Amino acid sequence: MPSETAREGDALISTSSVGLERAVGLVQKRAPESDHLRQAILDHTARVVVVGLGYVGLPLAIEFASVGFEVVGLEADQTRCRRLQAGDSYVEDVAAEAVRGLVGEGKLQPTSDYSCIASAEIVLICLPTPTHKNREPDLTHITEGAQAMVPFLRVGQLVVLESTTYPGTTEEVLAPILAESGLEPGEDFYLAYSPERIDPGNAKFGVRNTPRVVGGINPISTTLACSLYAQVVERVVSVSSPREAEMAKLIENTFRHVNIALVNELAMLCDRMKINIWEAIAAAATKPFGFMPFHPGPGVGGHCIPIDPCYLSWKAREYDAPARFIELATEINASMPEYIVGKVVDTLNSRGKAVQGARVLILGVAYKRDIADTRESPALKIMERLRQKGAKVSYHDPHVPELVIGADLLRCVPLDVETLSNADCVVLTTDHRAYPLDLIARHSRLLVDTRHAFTDHKNGHIVTLWNGDHVP
């Protein structure tokens, strides 16, 4: 269990018992550079470079700049970089006003030039870690980013990887690349891993009030990284090494992945048994212990749930320990878009309408409500499959003005009476809070609800999936 060991500023720093023993044993062996760096962190005079300004990196850069650090945002995408330099924001959780103010004050300096690392004390790597088509890890962004950093590394810097990845990446992949600089990780410069915990669209939990897990390649690296995050996070928890921190992140998202798969499988079973899964889940959730409710849907999306468990199952095969439970969950969740397409086809057929040539309006293409992120969104897979079956597919999403499906660029259509009434079938795939449910229910000729949003609308033309009734 973590225990309180120190406070850096206003943040609680905790450590495992193993980590504490290692840290105590080395406290007298700190190099002069580490003492200087730690003081610069506490004084907020250390210069911070955040590599990658996406959903993870930009909020983090804003937090450090907001408490007084000089932050350089290193973004390879020139369009993004120019928008930030102009005081604009492309991340919904970051207000343009915040960017404009910090850029104007010189506290946030967007650039695409890796040479800025040479004058920094801290480098935080927040680059994406997608998967290949075969679901194997793709660390190209990390390896190429690390190689670009090599010429500019210097003695006494702290480098922290935040990208979600498999256990061993920091020590087996990142450290050897950075060592090509001629500097020894853990001795000449300090290296740690601290997984991001960003939840796009979450107004309750952000960078500051979400605890940080930190694992360094040696105790000095851990201590310095903990001190750094303590400046912007209310609680920092250290673990024995980067591997434990890397695994912690995968455990968090695999837990959600597996439980979503379980409830999706139960939903399909309840559909056959004519049981209302929504009512059953609500009843189970009244138990005050030993249960956490998850809800069925059209599939999983985003930068974590569909991808992170694949990193773990891939690494498990290296140890001849196939993660069968994770792989089954991946199979179930990946099958949900096709299941929804089947329901749409059945619903159209029940009204004497073939999917071939049918006008289908998709409501919501982001992977979750109230955000613009379409990465791995099940709605995109549903749209592509319906188009393959000959449907004429359009979409509306208040957060996504345009998107690419196959080789085609689609633009968001208006959500009005004409659009709704002209569609042969409307499919709600993402339940944005901005959607006027009454308007949609009143003017849709046929509506398939995958999110249980229209439970209070009893119209005969509304099909709410998994509510105990078969498609009419």
C-alpha positions as CSV (number, residue, x, y, z in Angstrom):
1,M,0.0,0.0,0.0
2,P,1.3,3.5,-0.7
3,S,2.3,5.6,2.3
4,E,2.8,9.3,2.8
5,T,6.5,10.1,2.6
6,A,6.8,13.8,1.6
7,R,5.0,16.9,0.4
8,E,6.4,18.9,-2.4
9,G,4.5,22.2,-2.5
10,D,0.8,21.3,-2.0
11,A,1.0,17.8,-3.4
12,L,1.0,14.6,-1.4
13,I,3.8,12.2,-2.6
14,S,3.3,8.6,-1.8
15,T,5.5,5.6,-2.5
16,S,5.4,1.9,-2.3
17,S,7.4,0.3,0.5
18,V,9.9,-1.1,-2.0
19,G,10.3,2.3,-3.7
20,L,10.8,4.0,-0.3
21,E,13.6,1.6,0.7
22,R,15.4,2.2,-2.6
23,A,15.0,6.0,-2.3
24,V,16.3,6.1,1.2
25,G,19.3,4.1,0.2
26,L,20.3,6.5,-2.5
27,V,19.4,9.8,-0.9
28,Q,23.0,10.6,0.0
29,K,24.2,9.7,-3.5
30,R,22.5,12.3,-5.6
31,A,24.7,14.0,-8.2
32,P,25.1,17.8,-7.9
33,E,23.0,18.0,-11.1
34,S,20.1,16.3,-9.4
35,D,20.1,18.8,-6.5
36,H,20.2,21.7,-8.9
37,L,17.4,20.2,-11.0
38,R,15.2,19.5,-8.0
39,Q,15.6,23.1,-6.7
40,A,14.8,24.5,-10.2
41,I,11.6,22.3,-10.1
42,L,10.6,23.6,-6.7
43,D,11.3,27.2,-7.8
44,H,9.5,26.7,-11.1
45,T,12.5,28.0,-12.9
46,A,13.1,24.7,-14.8
47,R,12.3,25.0,-18.5
48,V,9.8,22.3,-19.6
49,V,9.4,20.9,-23.1
50,V,6.3,18.9,-23.8
51,V,6.7,16.7,-26.9
52,G,3.4,16.2,-28.6
53,L,0.5,18.6,-28.0
54,G,-2.6,16.5,-28.5
55,Y,-5.3,15.5,-26.0
56,V,-2.6,14.6,-23.4
57,G,0.2,17.0,-24.1
58,L,-1.6,20.3,-24.5
59,P,-3.6,20.2,-21.2
60,L,-0.3,19.2,-19.4
61,A,1.6,22.1,-21.0
62,I,-1.2,24.5,-19.9
63,E,-1.0,23.3,-16.3
64,F,2.8,23.7,-16.0
65,A,2.7,27.1,-17.7
66,S,-0.2,28.2,-15.5
67,V,1.8,27.7,-12.3
68,G,4.8,29.7,-13.7
69,F,7.0,27.3,-15.6
70,E,8.4,28.4,-18.9
71,V,6.9,25.7,-21.3
72,V,7.9,25.0,-24.8
73,G,5.3,22.9,-26.7
74,L,6.9,20.8,-29.3
75,E,4.4,19.9,-32.0
76,A,5.4,18.3,-35.3
77,D,2.1,19.1,-37.0
78,Q,2.6,22.6,-38.5
79,T,-1.1,23.4,-38.7
80,R,-1.5,22.7,-35.0
81,C,1.6,24.6,-34.2
82,R,0.4,27.7,-36.1
83,R,-3.0,27.6,-34.4
84,L,-1.4,27.6,-31.0
85,Q,1.0,30.4,-31.9
86,A,-2.1,32.4,-32.9
87,G,-3.7,31.7,-29.5
88,D,-6.2,29.1,-30.7
89,S,-7.0,25.7,-29.3
90,Y,-7.9,22.5,-31.1
91,V,-8.5,20.5,-27.9
92,E,-12.0,20.9,-26.5
93,D,-10.8,20.6,-22.9
94,V,-8.4,23.5,-23.3
95,A,-10.0,27.0,-23.8
96,A,-8.5,29.2,-26.5
97,E,-8.4,32.0,-23.9
98,A,-6.0,30.0,-21.8
99,V,-3.7,29.3,-24.8
100,R,-3.9,33.0,-25.9
101,G,-3.0,34.3,-22.5
102,L,-0.1,32.0,-21.9
103,V,1.4,32.4,-25.4
104,G,1.0,36.2,-25.0
105,E,2.9,36.1,-21.7
106,G,5.6,33.9,-23.2
107,K,4.9,31.1,-20.7
108,L,3.8,28.8,-23.5
109,Q,6.0,28.7,-26.7
110,P,4.7,26.4,-29.5
111,T,7.4,25.2,-31.9
112,S,8.2,22.3,-34.3
113,D,12.0,22.6,-33.7
114,Y,13.5,19.9,-31.6
115,S,16.6,22.0,-30.9
116,C,14.5,23.6,-28.1
117,I,15.3,20.5,-26.0
118,A,19.0,21.7,-25.7
119,S,18.0,24.5,-23.4
120,A,15.4,22.6,-21.3
121,E,15.7,20.9,-17.9
122,I,12.6,18.8,-18.3
123,V,11.3,16.8,-21.4
124,L,7.9,15.2,-21.2
125,I,7.0,12.8,-24.1
126,C,3.3,12.7,-24.9
127,L,3.3,11.1,-28.3
128,P,0.6,8.8,-29.6
129,T,0.9,5.0,-29.5
130,P,-1.5,3.5,-31.9
131,T,-1.6,-0.1,-33.2
132,H,-1.0,-1.6,-36.6
133,K,-3.8,-3.1,-38.6
134,N,-3.0,-6.5,-37.0
135,R,-3.4,-4.9,-33.6
136,E,0.3,-5.0,-32.7
137,P,1.9,-2.0,-31.0
138,D,3.1,0.8,-33.2
139,L,5.9,2.8,-31.3
140,T,6.9,4.7,-34.4
141,H,6.0,8.1,-32.9
142,I,8.1,7.4,-29.8
143,T,11.1,6.0,-31.5
144,E,11.3,8.7,-34.1
145,G,10.7,11.4,-31.5
146,A,13.4,9.9,-29.3
147,Q,15.8,9.8,-32.2
148,A,15.1,13.5,-33.0
149,M,15.9,14.3,-29.3
150,V,19.3,12.6,-29.2
151,P,21.4,15.5,-30.6
152,F,20.0,17.9,-28.0
153,L,20.1,15.8,-24.8
154,R,22.5,17.1,-22.2
155,V,23.7,16.2,-18.7
156,G,21.3,16.8,-15.8
157,Q,18.0,16.7,-17.7
158,L,14.9,14.7,-16.7
159,V,13.0,12.8,-19.4
160,V,9.6,11.4,-18.7
161,L,7.5,9.2,-21.0
162,E,3.7,9.6,-20.7
163,S,2.5,7.6,-23.7
164,T,0.5,4.5,-22.9
165,T,2.6,1.4,-23.9
166,Y,3.5,-2.1,-22.9
167,P,5.7,-2.9,-19.8
168,G,9.4,-2.5,-20.7
169,T,9.1,0.2,-23.2
170,T,10.9,2.9,-21.2
171,E,13.8,0.7,-20.3
172,E,14.0,-1.5,-23.4
173,V,13.1,0.9,-26.2
174,L,13.4,4.5,-25.1
175,A,16.5,4.3,-22.9
176,P,18.7,2.7,-25.5
177,I,17.7,5.3,-28.1
178,L,18.5,8.2,-25.8
179,A,21.8,6.5,-24.8
180,E,22.9,7.0,-28.4
181,S,23.6,10.6,-27.2
182,G,26.6,9.2,-25.3
183,L,24.8,10.0,-22.0
184,E,24.0,7.2,-19.6
185,P,20.3,7.1,-18.5
186,G,20.0,7.3,-14.8
187,E,23.4,8.7,-14.3
188,D,24.0,11.5,-16.8
189,F,20.3,12.3,-17.2
190,Y,17.2,11.0,-15.4
191,L,14.5,8.9,-17.0
192,A,11.0,7.9,-15.7
193,Y,7.6,6.8,-16.8
194,S,4.3,8.4,-15.7
195,P,1.2,7.3,-17.6
196,E,-1.3,9.9,-18.8
197,R,-4.8,9.7,-17.3
198,I,-6.6,12.2,-19.5
199,D,-10.4,11.6,-19.9
200,P,-11.5,13.9,-22.7
201,G,-14.8,15.7,-21.9
202,N,-14.6,14.9,-18.2
203,A,-15.4,18.2,-16.4
204,K,-14.9,16.6,-12.9
205,F,-11.4,15.2,-13.2
206,G,-8.5,16.9,-15.0
207,V,-4.7,17.1,-14.7
208,R,-4.6,18.6,-11.2
209,N,-7.1,16.4,-9.3
210,T,-6.2,13.0,-11.0
211,P,-3.4,11.2,-9.0
212,R,-0.2,10.6,-10.9
213,V,1.7,7.3,-10.9
214,V,5.5,7.6,-11.4
215,G,8.2,5.0,-11.8
216,G,11.8,6.0,-12.6
217,I,14.7,3.8,-13.8
218,N,16.4,4.5,-10.5
219,P,15.5,6.2,-7.3
220,I,16.9,9.6,-8.2
221,S,14.8,9.6,-11.4
222,T,11.7,8.7,-9.4
223,T,12.3,11.4,-6.8
224,L,12.8,14.1,-9.4
225,A,9.8,13.1,-11.5
226,C,7.7,13.0,-8.3
227,S,8.8,16.4,-7.4
228,L,8.0,17.7,-10.9
229,Y,4.4,16.4,-11.0
230,A,3.8,17.5,-7.4
231,Q,3.9,21.1,-8.7
232,V,0.7,20.5,-10.8
233,V,-1.0,17.4,-9.3
234,E,-2.6,17.1,-5.9
235,R,-1.3,13.5,-5.3
236,V,1.7,11.7,-6.7
237,V,2.2,7.9,-6.2
238,S,5.6,6.4,-6.9
239,V,6.2,2.7,-7.8
240,S,9.4,0.6,-7.9
241,S,10.2,1.0,-11.6
242,P,8.7,2.1,-15.0
243,R,7.4,-1.4,-15.5
244,E,4.9,-1.2,-12.6
245,A,3.8,2.2,-13.8
246,E,3.4,1.0,-17.4
247,M,1.4,-2.0,-16.2
248,A,-0.8,0.1,-13.9
249,K,-2.0,2.1,-16.9
250,L,-2.8,-1.1,-18.9
251,I,-4.6,-2.6,-15.9
252,E,-6.8,0.5,-15.6
253,N,-8.0,0.4,-19.2
254,T,-8.1,-3.4,-19.5
255,F,-10.5,-3.4,-16.5
256,R,-12.8,-1.2,-18.4
257,H,-12.4,-3.0,-21.7
258,V,-13.2,-6.4,-20.2
259,N,-16.2,-5.1,-18.2
260,I,-17.6,-3.4,-21.3
261,A,-17.3,-6.6,-23.2
262,L,-19.0,-8.5,-20.4
263,V,-22.0,-6.2,-20.4
264,N,-22.1,-6.1,-24.2
265,E,-22.3,-9.9,-24.3
266,L,-25.0,-9.9,-21.6
267,A,-26.9,-7.4,-23.6
268,M,-26.9,-9.6,-26.7
269,L,-28.0,-12.5,-24.5
270,C,-30.8,-10.4,-22.9
271,D,-31.9,-9.4,-26.4
272,R,-32.6,-13.1,-27.2
273,M,-34.2,-13.7,-23.8
274,K,-36.4,-10.6,-24.0
275,I,-34.9,-9.2,-20.8
276,N,-34.5,-5.4,-20.4
277,I,-30.7,-5.2,-19.8
278,W,-30.9,-1.5,-18.8
279,E,-33.4,-2.3,-16.0
280,A,-31.4,-5.3,-14.8
281,I,-28.2,-3.2,-14.6
282,A,-30.0,-0.5,-12.7
283,A,-31.3,-3.1,-10.2
284,A,-27.8,-4.6,-9.8
285,A,-26.3,-1.2,-9.2
286,T,-28.4,-0.8,-6.0
287,K,-26.0,-3.3,-4.3
288,P,-23.7,-1.0,-2.2
289,F,-20.6,-3.3,-2.5
290,G,-18.9,-5.6,-5.0
291,F,-20.5,-4.2,-8.1
292,M,-19.8,-1.3,-10.6
293,P,-22.2,-0.6,-13.4
294,F,-21.2,-0.7,-17.0
295,H,-23.6,-0.2,-19.9
296,P,-23.8,-1.7,-23.4
297,G,-23.3,0.3,-26.6
298,P,-22.3,0.2,-30.2
299,G,-18.7,-0.6,-29.4
300,V,-15.7,1.0,-27.8
301,G,-13.5,3.9,-29.2
302,G,-11.0,6.5,-28.3
303,H,-7.3,6.5,-27.6
304,C,-7.3,3.9,-24.8
305,I,-9.9,1.2,-24.5
306,P,-9.7,-0.3,-28.0
307,I,-5.9,-0.1,-28.1
308,D,-4.2,-0.4,-24.7
309,P,-5.3,-4.0,-23.9
310,C,-3.8,-5.0,-27.3
311,Y,-0.4,-3.8,-26.0
312,L,-0.7,-6.0,-23.0
313,S,-1.9,-9.1,-24.8
314,W,0.9,-8.6,-27.4
315,K,3.5,-8.4,-24.7
316,A,2.1,-11.4,-22.9
317,R,2.8,-13.6,-26.0
318,E,6.5,-12.8,-25.6
319,Y,6.3,-14.7,-22.3
320,D,4.3,-17.6,-23.7
321,A,1.3,-16.5,-21.6
322,P,-1.6,-15.7,-23.9
323,A,-4.1,-13.2,-22.4
324,R,-7.2,-15.1,-23.5
325,F,-9.6,-13.1,-21.4
326,I,-8.3,-9.8,-23.0
327,E,-8.4,-11.2,-26.5
328,L,-12.0,-12.5,-26.0
329,A,-13.0,-9.0,-24.7
330,T,-11.4,-7.4,-27.8
331,E,-13.3,-9.8,-30.1
332,I,-16.7,-9.1,-28.4
333,N,-16.2,-5.3,-28.4
334,A,-15.0,-5.3,-32.0
335,S,-18.1,-7.2,-33.1
336,M,-20.6,-4.6,-31.7
337,P,-20.6,-2.3,-34.8
338,E,-21.6,-5.2,-37.0
339,Y,-24.2,-6.2,-34.5
340,I,-25.7,-2.7,-34.7
341,V,-25.6,-2.8,-38.5
342,G,-27.6,-6.0,-38.3
343,K,-30.2,-4.4,-36.1
344,V,-30.5,-1.5,-38.5
345,V,-31.0,-3.9,-41.4
346,D,-33.6,-5.9,-39.5
347,T,-35.4,-2.7,-38.4
348,L,-35.6,-1.5,-42.0
349,N,-36.8,-4.9,-43.2
350,S,-39.5,-4.9,-40.6
351,R,-40.9,-1.7,-42.3
352,G,-40.6,-3.2,-45.8
353,K,-37.5,-1.2,-46.6
354,A,-34.2,-2.7,-47.9
355,V,-30.9,-1.3,-46.7
356,Q,-29.9,-1.0,-50.3
357,G,-30.6,2.6,-51.2
358,A,-32.0,3.5,-47.8
359,R,-31.2,6.9,-46.4
360,V,-29.6,6.4,-43.0
361,L,-28.8,9.3,-40.7
362,I,-26.2,8.7,-38.0
363,L,-26.4,10.9,-34.9
364,G,-23.0,11.2,-33.2
365,V,-19.7,10.1,-34.7
366,A,-17.4,10.9,-31.7
367,Y,-16.5,7.9,-29.7
368,K,-18.1,9.4,-26.6
369,R,-20.6,12.1,-25.7
370,D,-19.7,15.9,-25.8
371,I,-16.3,15.6,-27.4
372,A,-14.9,15.8,-31.0
373,D,-12.6,12.8,-30.8
374,T,-13.4,10.2,-33.5
375,R,-10.5,7.9,-33.0
376,E,-11.5,4.3,-33.2
377,S,-15.2,5.4,-32.9
378,P,-17.6,2.6,-33.5
379,A,-19.9,5.0,-35.4
380,L,-17.3,5.2,-38.2
381,K,-17.3,1.4,-38.5
382,I,-21.1,1.4,-38.6
383,M,-21.2,4.0,-41.3
384,E,-18.6,2.3,-43.4
385,R,-20.4,-1.1,-43.2
386,L,-23.8,0.4,-44.0
387,R,-22.3,2.2,-47.0
388,Q,-20.9,-1.2,-48.1
389,K,-24.4,-2.6,-48.0
390,G,-25.6,0.1,-50.3
391,A,-27.1,2.6,-47.8
392,K,-26.9,6.3,-48.4
393,V,-25.3,7.4,-45.2
394,S,-25.2,10.9,-43.7
395,Y,-24.3,12.1,-40.2
396,H,-24.8,14.9,-37.8
397,D,-22.4,15.6,-34.9
398,P,-22.3,19.1,-33.2
399,H,-18.6,18.6,-32.5
400,V,-17.4,17.1,-35.8
401,P,-17.9,19.3,-38.9
402,E,-16.4,16.8,-41.3
403,L,-14.8,13.4,-41.5
404,V,-13.4,10.8,-43.9
405,I,-15.2,7.5,-44.5
406,G,-13.3,5.3,-46.9
407,A,-12.1,7.6,-49.6
408,D,-14.9,10.1,-49.2
409,L,-15.1,13.3,-47.2
410,L,-18.4,13.7,-45.5
411,R,-19.7,16.9,-44.0
412,C,-22.1,17.3,-41.0
413,V,-25.7,17.8,-42.2
414,P,-28.1,20.1,-40.3
415,L,-30.2,18.6,-37.6
416,D,-33.6,19.9,-38.5
417,V,-37.1,18.7,-39.3
418,E,-36.3,18.2,-43.0
419,T,-33.2,16.2,-42.4
420,L,-34.9,13.9,-39.9
421,S,-38.1,13.4,-41.9
422,N,-36.2,12.6,-45.1
423,A,-34.2,9.8,-43.5
424,D,-35.5,6.3,-43.8
425,C,-33.8,5.4,-40.5
426,V,-32.0,7.5,-37.9
427,V,-29.4,5.8,-35.7
428,L,-28.3,7.3,-32.4
429,T,-24.7,6.1,-31.9
430,T,-23.4,8.9,-29.6
431,D,-25.7,10.5,-27.1
432,H,-24.4,14.1,-27.0
433,R,-26.2,16.2,-24.4
434,A,-26.9,18.9,-27.0
435,Y,-29.2,16.7,-29.0
436,P,-32.9,17.8,-28.9
437,L,-34.4,14.4,-28.1
438,D,-38.0,15.5,-28.4
439,L,-37.4,16.9,-31.9
440,I,-35.5,13.8,-33.0
441,A,-38.2,11.5,-31.6
442,R,-41.1,13.5,-33.2
443,H,-39.7,13.8,-36.7
444,S,-37.8,10.6,-37.3
445,R,-39.7,8.1,-39.3
446,L,-37.7,5.2,-37.8
447,L,-35.2,5.6,-35.0
448,V,-32.7,3.0,-33.7
449,D,-31.4,4.0,-30.2
450,T,-28.1,2.3,-29.2
451,R,-27.6,4.4,-26.1
452,H,-30.9,4.1,-24.2
453,A,-31.4,7.9,-24.6
454,F,-35.0,7.7,-25.7
455,T,-36.3,5.5,-22.8
456,D,-38.9,8.1,-22.0
457,H,-40.2,8.2,-25.6
458,K,-42.6,5.4,-26.2
459,N,-43.3,6.0,-29.9
460,G,-43.8,2.9,-31.9
461,H,-41.2,4.0,-34.5
462,I,-38.4,4.1,-31.8
463,V,-36.4,0.9,-31.4
464,T,-34.3,1.0,-28.2
465,L,-31.8,-1.8,-28.3
466,W,-31.6,-4.3,-25.4
467,N,-34.8,-3.1,-23.7
468,G,-36.4,-6.6,-23.8
469,D,-38.4,-6.2,-27.0
470,H,-37.3,-7.7,-30.3
471,V,-37.1,-5.5,-33.4
472,P,-40.7,-5.2,-34.5
